[in-house]
Amino acid sequence: MEPTEVRRALVVGAGVMGHSIAQVFAQAGIEVALVDNDKDVLTKAKRHIKLNLETLAEFGYVDINEVDAISGRIYTTRDIIDAAVNIDFVVEAVSEVPEVKKAVFEKLDEALPDNTVIASNTSGIDIFSAIDLDIKKPERLIVAHWFAPPHIIPLVEVVPGPFTAPDTIYLTENLMKHLGKKPVVMLQFTRSFIVNKIQNNIALAVFDLLENGWATPEDIDLAVKTSLGIRLPIVGVAQTLDFTGLDLVYDVIKSYGMENKFIGEKVENGHYGAKSSKGMYDYGGRSEEEILKKRDRLYLKMLELLEEIDAFEPV
């Protein structure tokens, strides 16, 4: 199946993530069945979807005249079996409780057509091996991990399991693109994937700073906003190392009594980053001066924007 052939989607779980994911499908013209056991959660979901769309309309992301039509593409129900009829793609967004997910997956596996992909929004549970799933079609199971709020944040981490079929990966990645998202396909499964693995380590550092009384919450946030907050949207975390210099990075790694084969091989080959026109990234033979000039112009544009919207102040 091609992404443009997806006509009906099913989102299981209408909470913080699920209602917003359903909204994204509806914005792309796809009919959505939004399922939750709790009637009040479904009522709240419909209300929040309308508010989300009105906010997006303020910024020109949707036409205010289309808000009712988009909302109208989302059908809410408490009956997962009824909702599974004629569905082309599923997103599971229920609570991070293994037993709950197991029950949902097994019910979907029975009720859905054999070629319907089941994508889980989890990042905390290994759905492929940790919950003892009994399903007939493990090749259609994949993770599509969205970020809150899904109707705004572009990234979706696409994570196949050991039995996930290539067709499942293809459809999931390209459907996310069709929905206007920026999918990143993991090369292999690891708990927490990319962003939460990095974010979790940041949180541990924050806990350490606070526990030891080394800085206040306000100072921590101001420090990050006025440094990493300017740089990361431009160069991310891997390319940042190219501007530090991978030779220096490797020395720092060794000073901690650690080893990193990936960085070590780069340094052995003389690929130090921007100064050698090759490191984590290949800069195509551009001079260091050219690379730095492009980076700095982007930094200045980002700084200007952040100052203009008072981003350095607390929300």
MARDO-230375 format. One record per residue (C-alpha): residue in three letters; x, y, z. Coordinates in Angstrom, 2 decimals. Example, Ala and Ser with C-alpha at 12.3 -4.5 7.8 and 13.67 -1.06 7.14 Angstrom:
MARDO-230375
{"ALA" {12.30 -4.50 7.80}} {"SER" {13.67 -1.06 7.14}} 
end
This chain:
MARDO-230375
{"MET" {0.00 0.00 0.00}} {"GLU" {1.12 3.54 -0.77}} {"PRO" {0.65 6.33 1.81}} {"THR" {-1.83 8.13 -0.44}} {"GLU" {-4.03 5.01 -0.38}} {"VAL" {-4.58 5.27 3.39}} {"ARG" {-8.19 6.42 3.68}} {"ARG" {-9.17 5.35 7.21}} {"ALA" {-7.02 5.30 10.34}} {"LEU" {-7.66 4.02 13.84}} {"VAL" {-6.14 5.63 16.94}} {"VAL" {-6.53 3.64 20.16}} {"GLY" {-6.28 5.86 23.23}} {"ALA" {-7.68 9.41 23.20}} {"GLY" {-5.52 10.94 25.92}} {"VAL" {-2.68 13.46 25.74}} {"MET" {-1.11 11.92 22.63}} {"GLY" {-3.94 10.02 20.96}} {"HIS" {-6.38 12.85 20.34}} {"SER" {-3.66 15.00 18.79}} {"ILE" {-2.39 12.14 16.59}} {"ALA" {-5.95 11.57 15.36}} {"GLN" {-6.14 15.26 14.55}} {"VAL" {-3.01 15.08 12.36}} {"PHE" {-4.54 12.26 10.30}} {"ALA" {-7.78 14.22 9.95}} {"GLN" {-5.88 17.32 8.81}} {"ALA" {-4.47 15.20 5.98}} {"GLY" {-7.99 14.32 4.84}} {"ILE" {-8.02 10.84 6.41}} {"GLU" {-11.09 9.56 8.26}} {"VAL" {-10.18 8.57 11.83}} {"ALA" {-11.81 6.30 14.38}} {"LEU" {-10.65 7.45 17.84}} {"VAL" {-11.19 4.79 20.51}} {"ASP" {-11.07 5.03 24.28}} {"ASN" {-12.76 3.10 27.10}} {"ASP" {-13.55 6.32 28.95}} {"LYS" {-16.47 8.35 27.58}} {"ASP" {-15.29 11.50 29.39}} {"VAL" {-11.84 11.20 27.79}} {"LEU" {-13.46 11.04 24.34}} {"THR" {-15.57 14.11 25.07}} {"LYS" {-12.51 16.01 26.27}} {"ALA" {-10.54 14.83 23.21}} {"LYS" {-13.06 16.32 20.77}} {"ARG" {-12.99 19.60 22.69}} {"HIS" {-9.18 19.73 22.70}} {"ILE" {-8.98 18.89 19.00}} {"LYS" {-11.16 21.89 18.17}} {"LEU" {-9.05 24.16 20.40}} {"ASN" {-5.84 22.81 18.80}} {"LEU" {-7.17 23.53 15.32}} {"GLU" {-8.21 27.05 16.25}} {"THR" {-4.70 27.71 17.58}} {"LEU" {-3.14 26.32 14.39}} {"ALA" {-5.47 28.57 12.38}} {"GLU" {-4.14 31.62 14.27}} {"PHE" {-0.70 30.83 12.84}} {"GLY" {-1.91 29.94 9.35}} {"TYR" {-1.29 26.19 9.59}} {"VAL" {-4.94 25.40 8.88}} {"ASP" {-7.79 27.40 7.36}} {"ILE" {-10.20 28.51 10.08}} {"ASN" {-13.04 27.63 7.70}} {"GLU" {-11.82 24.00 7.63}} {"VAL" {-11.84 23.45 11.41}} {"ASP" {-15.32 21.90 11.52}} {"ALA" {-14.62 19.70 8.49}} {"ILE" {-11.37 18.40 10.03}} {"SER" {-13.07 17.70 13.38}} {"GLY" {-15.86 15.99 11.49}} {"ARG" {-13.45 13.40 10.08}} {"ILE" {-12.85 12.06 13.60}} {"TYR" {-15.37 9.50 14.84}} {"THR" {-15.17 8.66 18.55}} {"THR" {-16.20 5.27 19.96}} {"ARG" {-15.58 2.94 22.90}} {"ASP" {-15.88 -0.17 20.72}} {"ILE" {-12.47 -1.17 19.35}} {"ILE" {-13.86 -4.09 17.32}} {"ASP" {-16.44 -1.91 15.59}} {"ALA" {-13.78 0.74 14.92}} {"ALA" {-11.40 -1.80 13.31}} {"VAL" {-13.60 -2.31 10.23}} {"ASN" {-12.01 -1.20 6.92}} {"ILE" {-9.01 0.39 8.64}} {"ASP" {-5.79 1.00 6.67}} {"PHE" {-3.42 2.06 9.48}} {"VAL" {-3.49 1.94 13.30}} {"VAL" {-1.73 3.94 15.98}} {"GLU" {-1.80 2.53 19.53}} {"ALA" {-1.52 5.31 22.13}} {"VAL" {-2.85 3.68 25.31}} {"SER" {-1.21 3.92 28.74}} {"GLU" {2.33 2.60 29.23}} {"VAL" {1.16 -0.54 31.00}} {"PRO" {2.38 -3.80 29.42}} {"GLU" {-0.81 -5.74 30.14}} {"VAL" {-2.97 -3.02 28.61}} {"LYS" {-0.87 -2.85 25.44}} {"LYS" {-0.77 -6.63 25.13}} {"ALA" {-4.56 -6.83 25.26}} {"VAL" {-4.94 -4.06 22.67}} {"PHE" {-2.42 -5.55 20.22}} {"GLU" {-3.93 -9.03 20.42}} {"LYS" {-7.45 -7.70 19.95}} {"LEU" {-6.35 -5.61 16.95}} {"ASP" {-4.47 -8.54 15.43}} {"GLU" {-7.69 -10.55 15.45}} {"ALA" {-10.00 -7.79 14.24}} {"LEU" {-7.96 -6.06 11.52}} {"PRO" {-7.32 -7.11 7.92}} {"ASP" {-3.98 -8.95 7.62}} {"ASN" {-2.26 -6.11 5.75}} {"THR" {-3.11 -3.33 8.21}} {"VAL" {-0.06 -1.90 9.99}} {"ILE" {-0.22 -1.55 13.76}} {"ALA" {2.08 1.22 14.99}} {"SER" {2.69 1.77 18.70}} {"ASN" {3.45 5.22 20.09}} {"THR" {5.45 3.76 22.99}} {"SER" {9.06 4.59 23.79}} {"GLY" {9.19 3.10 27.27}} {"ILE" {8.12 -0.51 26.60}} {"ASP" {9.76 -3.06 24.33}} {"ILE" {6.60 -4.22 22.57}} {"PHE" {8.56 -6.69 20.43}} {"SER" {9.97 -8.89 23.18}} {"ALA" {9.01 -7.71 26.66}} {"ILE" {5.24 -8.28 26.76}} {"ASP" {4.92 -11.82 25.36}} {"LEU" {2.60 -10.92 22.50}} {"ASP" {0.56 -13.69 20.93}} {"ILE" {-0.22 -12.30 17.47}} {"LYS" {-0.47 -13.94 14.05}} {"LYS" {1.17 -11.12 12.09}} {"PRO" {4.23 -9.76 13.96}} {"GLU" {5.56 -8.45 10.64}} {"ARG" {2.93 -5.69 10.67}} {"LEU" {3.96 -4.41 14.13}} {"ILE" {6.16 -1.29 14.36}} {"VAL" {6.77 1.69 16.62}} {"ALA" {5.88 5.18 15.44}} {"HIS" {6.85 7.36 18.39}} {"TRP" {5.36 10.87 18.25}} {"PHE" {6.25 13.85 20.45}} {"ALA" {3.94 16.07 22.45}} {"PRO" {2.09 17.90 21.17}} {"PRO" {1.86 15.73 18.03}} {"HIS" {-0.06 18.35 16.04}} {"ILE" {2.94 20.70 16.36}} {"ILE" {6.17 18.72 16.85}} {"PRO" {7.39 17.38 13.47}} {"LEU" {9.44 14.35 14.56}} {"VAL" {8.19 10.76 14.54}} {"GLU" {10.72 8.05 15.45}} {"VAL" {10.00 4.94 13.35}} {"VAL" {11.38 1.82 15.02}} {"PRO" {11.07 -1.68 13.50}} {"GLY" {11.29 -4.86 15.53}} {"PRO" {13.03 -8.13 14.63}} {"PHE" {10.05 -9.38 12.58}} {"THR" {8.83 -6.09 11.10}} {"ALA" {8.41 -6.41 7.33}} {"PRO" {10.13 -3.95 4.93}} {"ASP" {6.69 -3.02 3.56}} {"THR" {5.60 -2.06 7.07}} {"ILE" {8.63 0.21 7.48}} {"TYR" {8.10 1.74 4.04}} {"LEU" {4.43 2.53 4.63}} {"THR" {4.97 3.91 8.13}} {"GLU" {7.88 6.17 7.15}} {"ASN" {6.20 7.51 4.04}} {"LEU" {2.78 7.89 5.62}} {"MET" {4.39 10.07 8.29}} {"LYS" {5.87 12.21 5.51}} {"HIS" {2.45 12.37 3.84}} {"LEU" {1.06 13.66 7.16}} {"GLY" {3.68 16.43 7.13}} {"LYS" {5.94 14.84 9.75}} {"LYS" {9.73 14.34 9.77}} {"PRO" {10.25 10.61 10.35}} {"VAL" {13.59 9.17 11.44}} {"VAL" {13.94 5.39 10.97}} {"MET" {16.07 3.68 13.61}} {"LEU" {18.67 1.27 12.23}} {"GLN" {17.83 -1.16 15.02}} {"PHE" {15.78 -1.28 18.21}} {"THR" {17.06 0.24 21.46}} {"ARG" {15.03 1.29 24.49}} {"SER" {14.07 4.99 24.56}} {"PHE" {15.17 5.40 20.92}} {"ILE" {16.98 8.66 20.06}} {"VAL" {15.37 11.66 21.71}} {"ASN" {14.32 10.14 25.03}} {"LYS" {17.71 8.49 25.42}} {"ILE" {19.32 11.93 25.11}} {"GLN" {16.59 13.67 27.11}} {"ASN" {16.81 11.14 29.95}} {"ASN" {20.53 11.84 30.35}} {"ILE" {19.85 15.58 30.39}} {"ALA" {17.29 15.01 33.15}} {"LEU" {19.82 13.01 35.19}} {"ALA" {22.29 15.91 34.92}} {"VAL" {19.58 18.35 36.06}} {"PHE" {18.75 16.14 39.05}} {"ASP" {22.46 16.10 39.96}} {"LEU" {22.75 19.89 39.78}} {"LEU" {19.65 20.41 41.92}} {"GLU" {20.41 17.69 44.46}} {"ASN" {23.87 19.13 45.13}} {"GLY" {22.65 22.72 45.27}} {"TRP" {24.94 23.78 42.44}} {"ALA" {22.32 25.82 40.56}} {"THR" {18.67 26.87 40.73}} {"PRO" {16.03 25.57 38.29}} {"GLU" {15.77 29.06 36.81}} {"ASP" {19.53 29.35 36.23}} {"ILE" {19.70 25.88 34.69}} {"ASP" {16.98 26.75 32.19}} {"LEU" {18.44 30.16 31.36}} {"ALA" {21.87 28.60 30.82}} {"VAL" {20.47 25.97 28.44}} {"LYS" {18.17 28.37 26.57}} {"THR" {20.96 30.89 25.95}} {"SER" {23.49 28.31 24.73}} {"LEU" {22.20 24.92 23.59}} {"GLY" {18.82 26.48 22.82}} {"ILE" {20.40 28.61 20.11}} {"ARG" {22.76 25.97 18.72}} {"LEU" {20.80 22.72 18.75}} {"PRO" {18.11 23.74 16.23}} {"ILE" {20.93 24.54 13.78}} {"VAL" {23.55 21.82 14.35}} {"GLY" {21.83 19.22 16.55}} {"VAL" {23.92 17.15 18.97}} {"ALA" {26.04 15.05 16.58}} {"GLN" {27.08 17.86 14.23}} {"THR" {27.92 20.02 17.25}} {"LEU" {30.90 17.71 17.79}} {"ASP" {32.25 18.65 14.35}} {"PHE" {32.58 22.24 15.55}} {"THR" {34.23 21.20 18.82}} {"GLY" {36.66 19.08 16.78}} {"LEU" {36.52 15.31 16.97}} {"ASP" {40.19 15.13 17.97}} {"LEU" {39.39 17.22 21.05}} {"VAL" {36.20 15.23 21.66}} {"TYR" {38.23 12.01 21.56}} {"ASP" {40.74 13.39 24.08}} {"VAL" {37.88 14.30 26.43}} {"ILE" {36.39 10.81 26.09}} {"LYS" {39.75 9.25 26.99}} {"SER" {40.20 11.63 29.94}} {"TYR" {37.09 10.05 31.44}} {"GLY" {38.68 6.63 31.07}} {"MET" {36.28 5.74 28.27}} {"GLU" {36.64 4.59 24.67}} {"ASN" {34.50 5.23 21.61}} {"LYS" {35.36 3.26 18.49}} {"PHE" {33.14 5.38 16.22}} {"ILE" {34.91 8.65 17.16}} {"GLY" {38.31 6.96 17.32}} {"GLU" {38.07 5.76 13.72}} {"LYS" {37.08 9.23 12.54}} {"VAL" {40.14 10.74 14.24}} {"GLU" {42.46 8.00 12.91}} {"ASN" {41.32 8.90 9.39}} {"GLY" {41.95 12.61 9.94}} {"HIS" {38.23 13.43 9.93}} {"TYR" {38.14 16.03 12.69}} {"GLY" {35.01 17.95 11.70}} {"ALA" {34.58 21.38 10.16}} {"LYS" {38.31 22.12 10.19}} {"SER" {39.03 19.13 7.93}} {"SER" {35.75 19.37 5.94}} {"LYS" {34.79 15.89 7.13}} {"GLY" {33.81 14.45 10.50}} {"MET" {30.38 13.34 11.64}} {"TYR" {29.26 15.02 8.42}} {"ASP" {30.91 15.33 5.01}} {"TYR" {31.12 19.02 4.08}} {"GLY" {31.98 18.36 0.44}} {"GLY" {35.41 19.97 0.44}} {"ARG" {34.18 23.35 1.70}} {"SER" {36.71 25.37 3.67}} {"GLU" {36.38 25.78 7.43}} {"GLU" {35.70 29.48 6.88}} {"GLU" {32.78 28.74 4.54}} {"ILE" {31.28 26.24 6.97}} {"LEU" {31.61 28.56 9.97}} {"LYS" {30.15 31.52 8.11}} {"LYS" {27.03 29.55 7.18}} {"ARG" {26.67 28.26 10.75}} {"ASP" {27.10 31.69 12.32}} {"ARG" {24.55 33.34 10.05}} {"LEU" {22.03 30.71 11.08}} {"TYR" {22.91 31.17 14.76}} {"LEU" {22.33 34.91 14.46}} {"LYS" {18.95 34.40 12.80}} {"MET" {17.96 31.99 15.56}} {"LEU" {19.16 34.37 18.30}} {"GLU" {17.25 37.24 16.71}} {"LEU" {14.05 35.18 16.57}} {"LEU" {14.35 33.90 20.15}} {"GLU" {14.93 37.42 21.48}} {"GLU" {12.00 38.74 19.44}} {"ILE" {9.56 36.24 20.99}} {"ASP" {11.00 36.57 24.54}} {"ALA" {11.94 32.87 24.51}} {"PHE" {14.55 33.35 27.25}} {"GLU" {11.81 34.25 29.74}} {"PRO" {9.90 31.45 31.55}} {"VAL" {6.66 30.33 29.91}} 
end
